[in-house]
Each structure stands twice: as C-alpha cells, then as structure tokens.
C-alpha cells in the first residue's frame, strides 16, 4: 500500500502540463486524407456491389 501512495505522489509531482499545439495540415496531408477516405468509400461500395444478397445501396 505504501508503494502505491509513493507512486501516486510521484505521478502528481511529475505531472507535466500538456501543451497541445494544433498542427496545421499541409496540402499534401489534405490530399492524403481525401485519398484515404475515397479508397474506403470505394472499398465499401465494391463490397456492397459484390454481395449477392444486396441489390441496392443502403445509403
């Protein structure tokens, strides 16, 4: 039990204030995000189209 208290005190004393800086997205990052979303959408569409049970879009 004493060890747990010691660890808790150490965590509190060493707690670093998190400074979060938002990263500005470059154009290449935006293109990569869009292409990932497009690939995911294409994959979902092909999965639905290849399914013998579904005959229409669920959207």
RODO-2510 file (C-alpha; in nm, 4 decimals, decimal comma):
residues 59
     n   res          X          Y          Z
     1     x     0,0000     0,0000     0,0000
     2     x     0,2880     0,2372     0,0755
     3     x     0,4369     0,1787    -0,2678
     4     x     0,1090     0,2732    -0,4360
     5     x     0,0938     0,6010    -0,2406
     6     x     0,4537     0,6792    -0,3304
     7     x     0,3820     0,6174    -0,6998
     8     x     0,0728     0,8382    -0,6847
     9     x     0,2737     1,1209    -0,5260
    10     x     0,5443     1,0848    -0,7873
    11     x     0,2922     1,0954    -1,0686
    12     x     0,1346     1,4106    -0,9271
    13     x     0,4683     1,5811    -0,8718
    14     x     0,5997     1,4875    -1,2168
    15     x     0,2797     1,5662    -1,3954
    16     x     0,3730     1,7798    -1,6899
    17     x     0,1297     2,0372    -1,8124
    18     x     0,0338     1,9253    -2,1564
    19     x     0,0644     2,1972    -2,4115
    20     x    -0,1174     2,0922    -2,7229
    21     x    -0,0456     2,2787    -3,0386
    22     x    -0,2742     2,2104    -3,3277
    23     x    -0,0791     2,1005    -3,6297
    24     x    -0,1608     2,2893    -3,9438
    25     x    -0,2285     2,0475    -4,2243
    26     x    -0,0262     2,0907    -4,5378
    27     x    -0,1775     2,0425    -4,8803
    28     x    -0,0146     1,7011    -4,9153
    29     x    -0,1675     1,5916    -4,5829
    30     x    -0,5115     1,7044    -4,7014
    31     x    -0,4706     1,5128    -5,0277
    32     x    -0,3653     1,2006    -4,8371
    33     x    -0,6691     1,2261    -4,6059
    34     x    -0,9039     1,2670    -4,9017
    35     x    -0,7489     0,9753    -5,0874
    36     x    -0,7812     0,7508    -4,7794
    37     x    -1,1478     0,8458    -4,7462
    38     x    -1,2026     0,7830    -5,1180
    39     x    -1,0346     0,4400    -5,1000
    40     x    -1,2504     0,3474    -4,8010
    41     x    -1,5678     0,4559    -4,9821
    42     x    -1,4683     0,2614    -5,2946
    43     x    -1,3947    -0,0464    -5,0847
    44     x    -1,7351    -0,0255    -4,9148
    45     x    -1,9101     0,0258    -5,2495
    46     x    -1,7368    -0,2746    -5,4054
    47     x    -1,8218    -0,4886    -5,1039
    48     x    -2,1904    -0,3991    -5,1404
    49     x    -2,1829    -0,4491    -5,5181
    50     x    -2,0187    -0,7912    -5,4861
    51     x    -2,2644    -0,9099    -5,2231
    52     x    -2,5240    -1,1455    -5,3696
    53     x    -2,7822    -1,0501    -5,1059
    54     x    -2,7991    -0,6734    -5,1530
    55     x    -2,9389    -0,5341    -5,4749
    56     x    -2,9336    -0,1679    -5,3825
    57     x    -2,7361     0,0870    -5,1883
    58     x    -2,8068     0,1075    -4,8146
    59     x    -2,7360     0,4830    -4,8204
***
